[in-house]
Amino acid sequence: MPRFRIVAAFLLLSSVPALCAELELRYAALERVIADQLFSQEGRLYVRGSKATKCKFAYLESPHVGAMDGRLRVTARFSGRTALDMFGGCVGLGDSFDFTLIAVPVVKNGALAFNEVNVSTQRDSFYIRRVRQALTSSFSHDFKIEVRDQARHLLEQGPAQGAPKPLYQEELASFDLRDVRVQPDAVVLVMDFRLVVK
């Protein structure tokens, strides 16, 4: 009799249309996602050049994520140089400074992206103004965080190491990110997904 109830419950649930689910992603977890996807070169995100290009490079590091007035707030450090390599030295512009990015997170092509981007700094100079403009443009057009893989990891988690093998496997068959909301302590992802148990 209990087995019949379980089968009946599964049949009933399979006939109900899928509803949106919400995933609350705390800011500490979002920082880890950003670090894993973007700041993957010794904790840096190179936006120009690489570690090997000593006179022409730009990178971001030490991102911290939070909220401000219903928007996402990201603080990080920029270091860059636009110079010529002359006789083993670099001649030209360069600087390192902290910046704050305020943006509205949106869904674009199933990924998190930014709209209404504003980048501010405490210091100002010709070079810093150019960097602010470049960061604003880059974060508005090129920046995205893929969340499907993180959702797959969360929803398909297997047993802990050393635990007995489960009687079933879980597979994320479909995933569609619908909306994103900013709360004081987390970003809430609204999504449709189908989890297959086999």
Secondary structure as UniProt FT lines:
FT   HELIX           2..14
FT   STRAND          21..26
FT   HELIX           27..37
FT   TURN            42..43
FT   STRAND          44..48
FT   TURN            51..52
FT   STRAND          56..68
FT   TURN            69..70
FT   STRAND          71..86
FT   TURN            87..88
FT   STRAND          89..108
FT   TURN            109..110
FT   STRAND          111..121
FT   HELIX           126..141
FT   STRAND          145..146
FT   HELIX           148..155
FT   TURN            161..162
FT   STRAND          170..182
FT   STRAND          186..197
//
